[in-house]
Amino acid sequence: MSRILNIKHRLIQQLENWNKWRKDNPDVMIDLRGANLSRANLSGADLSGADLSGADLSGADFCGTYFGIEILSRANLSGANLSRANLGGANLGEANLSGANLIRANLGGANLGEANLSGANLGGANLRRADLSGADLSRADLRRVGLRGADLRGANLREANLSGANLREADLSGANLSGADLNGANIHRTNFINAILEGVDCKSINLSRNQLKELPKEIGNLKNLTSINLSGNQLKELPKEIGNLKNLTTFDVSYNFLKFPPPEIIKQGMSATIEYLKKSFNKGKTLYEAKLIIVGQGGVGKTCLRKRLIENKYNEEENTTKGIDIQEWNIIDNTINNKMIKLNVWDFGGQEIYHATHQFFLTQRSLYILVWDSRQEEEYGRIDYWLNTIETFASDSPIFLIMNKADIRNKDLNIKDLKERHPQIISGKVSAKKNIGITNLKRFITIKALNLPLMGTFWPLSWIKVRKVIEETNLNYASYKNYLEVCKKINIEENEASILSRYLHDLGIVLHFHEDTLLKDIMIFKPEWGTNAVYKVLDAPQVQKQNGILYDENLSEIWSDKSLYPPDKYAIILRLMANFELAFPVSDRQQHVVAELLPIKEFEYDWHPKKCLQFEYHYEFLPTGIITRLIVRMYEYLIKEKDTYLCWREGAYFEYEGSKALIRMNFYARIAIIQIDGLKTREFLAIIRYHFDVIHKTIKKIKVKEKIPCICKIDCSYRFDYKVLLRRELKGFIDEYCGETDKQIKISSLLNGIENYENRIKKMKGNMEKSNKTVININNTQGDITIGTDQSKIKQYNSNKDFIEVLDQLKDELSKLTIDHNNREAIDIQLKTLEDNAKSDKKNPVLIKSTLESIKTITQGALGSAMGTGLVETFKRVGMFIV
């Protein structure tokens, strides 16, 4: 003990000599275990390597002291002044530092496990990588403290002040943070799993780009939160507890992989997302359900394969599917704790007559099986057709390309080539008859189904209640308005009801075509009721014999089951067919024309115009039904001769105010050809193009180009791209070259028949303005939108007078040029565009730039003589208004 007292005396009385001696004797171990150094002034002392375990250092002044890697375990440092002390790597395990002053002290890498730091002042201290697991930091002042990577597992931080602290990569799992102040703290990659966050004072949290895969449910205890940034992580779901945060005004979950809440909910914005999370507390269920669609030509064994998969049965004499058969398939999967996977299987009849109608039931977010039979040579050539059809209407849904009847004949496809064009396909060979390959196919179907967007979606109790009402109703259909009323009674507002209807449609529970202008007002609760009614008409022999004419007296024979199709429902089904663009009414609605059953042979009609306006649509892939849908849409314009409409399965004759048109579809070339003659060709073409555009918009991935025939000679085979011509004209180009004869053709001569110059320039500039005004980016949550303005900006002047004055000068300079009448007219229109822009509060820099370029191009022949004038300088002055 006397030795310890002597060391203490030497430390206190001869600090300068002590430090000198310590420097000369760095390897000597200083034993101060149990020493009483209370209230000692050891400011600046070199205590490196000292063993202070159990020592009483209460009230001592260690300001600026260097401790090195000394042992301070269980030391009593309560009330000690350790400000600016260097305790890097120190062992302070179980030490009592309550009330100690540790302002700006270096505790980097120190062991403070189980230490008592309650009420300590650690403002600005460095605790990077320190071990504070289990430490008592209750009410500690940790403002702006560096705690990056610190181990705070299980630490008591109750009511601690952590405002502005750097907690990046710190581990706070299981820590008690109740009542702590986290305002302004850096919690990038901080682990809060199982932490107690009740009553934490924190208004804003930025956890962006944290590589977070999960978020602790305790975040829901941060009641004061007004802003959360979770963007750029790897989150697949959000904790329901976020629904408790009533004060949120900003909530960014962009650039994640969220399945819960569903992307459609997130798209509705913060309020809808919070409301959904709140509802999720009120029970609910995770559904493992999706839709499986089986397609392919007739006779390839689709139904046999379906029954083998679902029932493990095979019937050699299986009847041909009429329309669509729907069957539930329940699969027990051991990868999700023996959960039941439910697939609603839609087996599509393969007959050609059904194909145009099938497209209405090809849903996104579904799984597809395309069955083919190597014995049918024509089927081999139809695989591309089916793959393109699925992709066109159902985007990138996974497709199983399955060769059936592998026991009879085996044939290989060029799978590599197919996968390059359709990367979502999985190929296989089976025999439904011999039960070959079925087990493997089931396994792969289960794996793919589990990855479908709808699989594993949590349904709030309110959604389940609405579904139950629909499934238990005796109604086959209802208006969408009635559906909304049902939802409202169960506390589901219209936006959420719309999302639910899409889920019900994509799962195959209802039919609701929410994007279709006419069909969106009807919701069919029993899909089989609607589909079977339509397909019965297509299958009706009498309608086929009558070349597509459906008389009212045929209806009772076609829809013979009066319990399903009572006569008072006929009008609804006919309306449904009209809305599907499958049929149109004629003769005061006493009969309908079913377009898919029209005769194949073209009608002979005496119409041979010497010169007519021609416009074409060239399709990369031609979906079935476009021309028949157009006939239904435009039936009021059809030419009628001897009580017969001049329409057939591949085209029709139309009339509008004295102008006549022939529209034909060349299926082999994949081209729709429009020919118009008369006084109002442009107006009639505008009507026809409108109807084509409406049809095209219903086909999600359609690839089509508008083309104009070259006029350099009679029957020139070259076709100009209409939109390319528009863009070149807008940029001021005068001529274009024929790709066949290399002759120079005036762009205006090609375009004027389609639309007048002023209208088309106005439309092009309008499209340009829209495309450059905003950039919309929907990120990989499929639900969050970032909007940014175009890169160019207009300089801000005190008023628009500057711009208008410069334009007046430009007009004066241009008036001095010798330019032909047509070009002068074109320049006047361009100047009018600039004037309108000058008067607008929101100027469009891209439009100004392109308009100037157009004027320059038009005047390029006269610019040489204009160099001496002020024209070039004026161009520059106008250009000053663009940054």
Secondary structure by P-SEA (a helix, b strand, c coil): caaaaaaaaaaaccaaaaaaaaaacccbbbbbccccccccccccccccccccccccccccccccccccccccccccccccccccccccccccccccccccccccccccccccccccccccccccccccccccccccccccccccccccccccccccccccccccccccccccccccccccccccccccccccccccccccccccccccccccccccccccccccccbbbbccccccccccccccccccccccccccccccccaaaaaacaaaaaaaaaacccbbbbbcbbbbbbbbcccccaaaaaaaaccccccccccccccbbbbbbbbbbccccbbbbbbbbbbbbccccccccccccccccbbbbbbbbcccaaaaaaaaaaaaaaaacccccbbbbcccccccbbbbcaaaaaaaaccccccbbbbcccccaaaaaaaaaaaaaaacccccccccaaaaaaaaaaaacccccccaaaaaaaaaaacccaaaaaaaaaaaaaacccccccccccccccccccaaaaaaaaaaaaacaaaaaaccccccccccccccccccccccaaaaaaaaaaaaccccccccccccccccccccccccccccccbbbbbbbbbccccccaaaaaaaaacccccccccccccccccbbbbcccbbbbbbbcccccbbbbbbbcccaaaaaaaaaaaaaaaaaaccbbbbbbbbbbcccccccccccaaaaaaaaaacccccccccccbbbbccccccccccaaaaaaaaaaaaaaaaabbbbbcccccbbbbbcccccccccccaaaaaaaaaaaaaaaaaccccaaaaaaaaaaaaaaaaaaacccccaaaaaaaaaaaaaaaccccccccccaaaaaaaaaacccc
